[in-house]
Amino acid sequence: SAEAPEGSAWESTDSTASEPEAPDPLPVLLHLYEAQDFAGMRSLALQEEYRLGVSGESAPKVRYMAALARMELNDRAEAQQELELLAKDFPTDPVGEMAFLALADSWLEVAPRLGVVQYQAFIEQHPESPYSSYAAQRAAYGLASEGQFSMALSQLEGAGVVPSPELTAMLAQPPDWKRPMVATFLSGALPGAGQLYAGQKKEAFSALFVNALFIGGSIYAARNEQWATLGVLGFFGLGFYTGNIYGAADAAIRHNRGIRDDILLQMESEG
């Protein structure tokens, strides 16, 4: 989830009010955020949105904090709507830029491709922003989560982000990426072959052995005209054969997930 900025970025600079100003709510909101009291944070932010003293630069910051609280409380639709409005209404203000990135963060969690598009749009629209490096790293993370490792490396390098030699090697030459459709085809032709292709030797042997037993038993029953036995063996054998095909695809997916997770973990450690 998005993080609240620190320091002077949160200091209220509105000094136009002729009446005594209300206490600045931002330090309290930041405290509630750090304490992960998101319900209290949302309640206070909503109250302060309507306070006479919250005006000028304070108002969008309070709205931003309210949106963060909603996001943490799983009120995603309302939070995204508010973040989108902030990004649109304050495109050159830091709070607008942070709202843009928080919106991208929220999409990255549920729809990585859309999140990547949002980060790339931010970089294009705000090339001089101090948050451009963060946006590039998150876009690269989203690309890597989709298995697009070379594009993730290009995203980092294009934004001037220099990854470590280890991460560069992992992105440039990742271990063999297994295609689930190839694994499915192989195990359809020979039970266990798809699992072997995906690097799962024990699963490959098990699939081959079990299917061989059913095939052998079915042949024996047919030769001896044991039709009832043949029917039972054929029924369960078909189930195991089908399971072998699905298991091969799953083995390839798990293989790829392991590679992807190792790369994402490395990216997080350098982020």
Salt bridges, closest charged atoms under 4 A:
GLU48 OE1 - ARG51 NE 2.75
GLU57 OE1 - LYS61 NZ 3.86
GLU82 OE2 - ARG63 NE 2.50
GLU97 OE2 - HIS126 ND1 3.61
ASP105 OD1 - ARG138 NE 3.94
GLU109 OE1 - ARG76 NH2 3.35
GLU146 OE1 - ARG113 NE 3.18
GLU203 OE2 - ARG254 NH2 2.94
ASP250 OD2 - ARG254 NE 2.78
ASP261 OD1 - ARG260 NH2 3.15
